Amino acid sequence: MGYVIRLAVILMFVGGVSAGGLALLNGKTAPIIAEYKRMEQEQARLDVMPDAEFGVFVLRDSSSTLPYYEAYADSDAIQLLGYVFAASGNGYSGTVETVVGVDTSWNITGIKVISQQETPGLGTKAVEIRYGEKEPWFQRQFERKSASTVMVDKDGGEIVSITGATITSRTISNAIRNNANLLKEKVSKKNQMGTVS
């Protein structure tokens, strides 16, 4: 009986030290991870709206389900270039998260898949950079397409689906189209009311 009690005490001690060590490690790394994510999001906004390189991004409607950024060409936030928003949907293996830039005519200036857990060799081709190229071929197809009507070829659209990964291709297209239309409606209402979000 004493052996069992001693073993339980040792296991509790080891568990307590492990939990304390993990909590300490989390406390040290959490701010670093948060800063890395912030920088990654900032870079993604620049990637999808390259004309705003010397301008600013102003966060609007941050408390809603569809927060977005207004992208300006200048640091004084006078010349509006367009909008940057997130679009996500359920792919084949998990959620696919994308950052999207659109100009004021709602044409896509760029997209960037920032998170995905799709099948290697299939759905992961959404982020694949082919030999000799500088950016993912699948994402590049979206540029200059109307965000409000973008669809994959299997649904009658212009975006060539990834072979063997139609679900991933469709998820990205549908999420962009749906959120672009929601945002377009939101911006239209805001402009009609003449208020700032």
C-alpha positions in Angstrom: 0.0 0.0 0.0 2.9 2.4 0.9 4.4 1.7 -2.6 1.2 2.9 -4.3 1.0 6.1 -2.3 4.7 6.8 -2.9 4.2 6.3 -6.6 1.2 8.5 -6.7 3.1 11.3 -4.8 6.0 11.0 -7.3 3.6 11.2 -10.3 1.9 14.2 -8.8 5.2 15.9 -8.3 6.4 15.1 -11.8 3.0 16.3 -13.2 3.2 19.5 -11.2 6.7 20.3 -12.4 5.8 19.5 -16.0 2.7 21.7 -15.9 4.7 24.6 -14.3 7.4 24.2 -16.9 4.9 24.3 -19.7 3.1 27.3 -18.2 6.5 29.2 -17.9 7.4 28.3 -21.5 4.0 29.4 -22.8 4.4 32.7 -20.9 7.7 33.3 -22.6 6.7 32.2 -26.1 3.1 33.5 -26.3 4.2 37.1 -27.0 6.7 36.0 -29.6 4.1 33.9 -31.4 1.6 36.8 -31.2 4.1 39.2 -32.7 5.0 36.8 -35.5 1.3 36.4 -36.4 0.8 40.1 -36.4 3.8 40.5 -38.8 2.6 37.7 -40.9 -0.9 39.3 -41.2 0.7 42.6 -42.1 2.8 41.1 -44.8 -0.2 39.2 -46.2 -2.1 42.5 -46.5 0.8 44.0 -48.4 1.0 40.9 -50.6 -2.6 41.1 -51.7 -2.6 44.9 -52.0 0.9 45.8 -53.3 -0.1 49.4 -54.3 -0.4 50.2 -50.6 3.3 49.6 -50.0 3.8 53.3 -49.0 0.3 53.8 -47.6 -1.7 52.5 -44.7 -4.3 49.9 -43.8 -7.1 51.1 -41.6 -9.1 48.5 -39.7 -12.8 48.9 -40.0 -15.7 47.1 -38.3 -13.4 45.1 -36.0 -16.2 43.9 -33.8 -18.2 42.3 -36.5 -18.0 38.8 -38.1 -16.4 40.4 -41.2 -13.8 42.9 -40.1 -11.9 44.5 -43.0 -9.2 47.0 -43.8 -9.4 50.0 -46.1 -6.2 50.2 -48.1 -4.8 53.6 -48.9 -2.0 54.6 -51.3 -0.7 57.4 -49.0 0.0 57.6 -45.3 -2.6 60.4 -45.0 -5.4 57.9 -45.8 -6.8 60.0 -48.6 -6.5 57.9 -51.8 -8.5 54.7 -51.2 -7.2 51.7 -53.2 -9.6 49.1 -52.0 -10.2 46.6 -49.2 -8.5 43.7 -47.6 -10.6 41.0 -45.9 -10.3 37.4 -44.7 -12.1 34.5 -46.4 -12.2 31.0 -44.9 -14.1 27.8 -45.5 -14.0 24.1 -44.8 -11.8 22.3 -47.3 -11.3 18.6 -47.6 -9.2 18.2 -44.5 -9.8 21.3 -42.5 -10.3 25.1 -42.6 -8.6 27.0 -45.4 -7.9 30.6 -44.5 -7.2 33.2 -47.2 -6.5 37.0 -47.1 -8.0 38.8 -50.1 -7.4 42.2 -51.6 -9.9 44.0 -53.9 -9.8 47.3 -55.6 -12.7 49.8 -55.5 -14.3 48.1 -58.5 -14.3 44.8 -56.5 -11.7 43.2 -58.8 -9.2 41.0 -57.0 -5.7 42.5 -56.5 -4.4 39.4 -54.9 -5.1 36.5 -52.6 -2.9 34.6 -50.1 -3.7 31.3 -48.5 -2.4 31.8 -44.9 -3.5 28.6 -43.3 -4.5 25.1 -44.6 -4.2 21.5 -43.6 -5.2 20.0 -47.0 -3.9 16.7 -48.4 -0.2 16.8 -49.3 0.3 16.6 -53.0 -3.4 17.5 -53.7 -5.0 20.4 -51.8 -1.7 21.7 -50.7 -1.1 22.7 -54.4 -3.1 25.8 -53.5 0.2 27.1 -52.0 2.6 25.4 -54.4 5.1 27.5 -56.2 6.1 25.8 -59.5 9.8 25.6 -60.5 11.0 28.9 -61.9 8.0 30.9 -60.6 7.9 33.3 -57.7 4.3 32.9 -56.4 1.7 30.1 -56.1 0.2 29.4 -59.5 -3.3 28.7 -58.2 -3.6 31.9 -56.2 -2.3 34.0 -59.1 -5.3 33.0 -61.2 -7.6 35.1 -59.0 -5.9 38.4 -59.9 -8.1 40.9 -61.8 -11.1 38.6 -61.5 -14.4 40.0 -60.1 -14.5 39.0 -56.5 -18.3 39.1 -56.6 -18.6 36.4 -59.2 -15.3 34.3 -59.0 -15.9 30.6 -59.4 -13.9 27.5 -60.3 -14.2 26.0 -63.8 -16.2 23.0 -62.5 -18.9 25.5 -61.5 -18.7 27.5 -64.8 -16.1 30.0 -63.7 -12.6 31.0 -64.8 -10.5 29.6 -62.0 -8.8 26.3 -63.1 -9.4 23.8 -60.3 -6.4 21.9 -58.7 -6.4 18.4 -60.2 -7.6 16.0 -57.5 -8.5 18.8 -55.2 -11.8 20.3 -56.4 -13.1 20.7 -52.9 -10.1 22.9 -51.9 -10.4 24.9 -55.1 -14.1 25.4 -54.6 -13.7 26.3 -50.9 -11.3 29.1 -51.7 -13.4 30.5 -54.5 -16.7 30.3 -52.7 -15.3 31.9 -49.5 -13.9 34.8 -51.5 -17.1 35.3 -53.5 -19.4 35.1 -50.4 -17.3 37.4 -48.2 -16.7 39.9 -51.1 -20.5 40.1 -51.6 -21.1 40.6 -47.8 -18.4 43.2 -47.7 -19.6 45.0 -50.8 -23.1 45.3 -49.2 -21.6 46.5 -45.9 -19.5 49.2 -47.7 -22.4 50.2 -49.8 -24.6 50.8 -46.7 -21.8 52.6 -45.0 -21.3 54.9 -48.0 -25.1 55.5 -48.3 -25.2 56.5 -44.6 -22.0 58.6 -45.0 -20.6 57.2 -41.7 -17.3 55.7 -40.8 -17.4 52.1 -39.4 
